[in-house]
Amino acid sequence: MSKYNANTKVTFSVSTGYVGCRKTETFTLGELGYEDFDEELMESWVQQDYEQWLFDNIDGGWSLEDD
């Protein structure tokens, strides 16, 4: 039996290092759509979801400027 279930909570967070610039959000595995709680794959799956969440919650970019 897995130690994880649909009610297991996972918290995602990101910070720029500046005061007040930290975002956290907590989900249950059920809210993330998990139905299979394979312990060997759980870390990989959650990492993929975290990377997507991170991408969705940061705004940045770059530009080239001519002299």
BELVENRA-V250489 format. One line per field, one symbol per residue. ss: DSSP state (h for helix, s for strand, l for the rest). psi: psi as a letter, one per 40 degrees, with the letter a starting at -180 (. if undefined). burial: # if it has 9 or more other ideal C-beta (glycine too) atoms within 8 Angstrom, else .. Layout:
ss=???
psi=???
burial=???
This chain:
ss=llllllllsssssssllllllsssssssllllllllllhhhhhhhhhhhhhhhhhhhllllllllll
psi=hieiadehihhiiiieeihefhhihhiidddeehdhfhddeddddddddddddddeeihiaiiihi.
burial=...#...#.#.#.#..........#.###..#.#..#....#..##..##..##.............
